[in-house]
Amino acid sequence: MLKQLKEKEAAEPEPEKLKQPTNRDILNSQFGDRAWEVYNAAVYQYPQVMPQVEQILIEGIKTGKIRDIIDGAALMGFFRSIGIPVRLQTTIRISEKGELKTLEQKMKEDIN
């Protein structure tokens, strides 16, 4: 009888353990548009302070102080307001006859 009970227990799937959301999951629930691009640039440029900033964002989301979706511009504004001027790599492209060209390519063509 005990053997049968153990076999039955082994055959039954264990209830899934409640998975705690990671910090990335929590941020992902509120980040939209280009927020991850801005966030990752901030982590790369300011690795010493970003863990504390991340905790502030997480707490704001958990407590409901941050309810709206955070896009890249809003996150950039937040970082600047707390003294973290995040720089993003930007390129200027020109559309000419359905083809995108960098400003450098366009200037080279105009010179030739």
C-alpha positions, 0 to 999 in steps of 0.5 A: 500500500505504501509503495502504491502511494509513493508511485502515485505521488511520483506519477502526479506532477508537482504543483509549479513553484511560484516564480518570483519575477526578476528585476528585468521582468518587472522593468519589462512590464513597464518599459516600452518603445526604446526604453531598453536602449536608453536603459542599457546605455545608462548601465554601460555608461554609469555602472556604479550608480545604475543598481541603485537607480534600478532599485528606485524604478523597481520600487516605484513600479511595485508600489504603483507610483509608476503606472504608465508605460515608460518610453525611451524619451521619458526614461531619458528625461528621468535620468537627466532629472537625477543627474545622469546624462545618458548619451545615445549613438545617433546617425543622420540618414537622408532618404534619396530615391527610396534609399537611406544614406548617411550624411557622410555618404551623401556628402561624398556623392555631392563632392564627386 
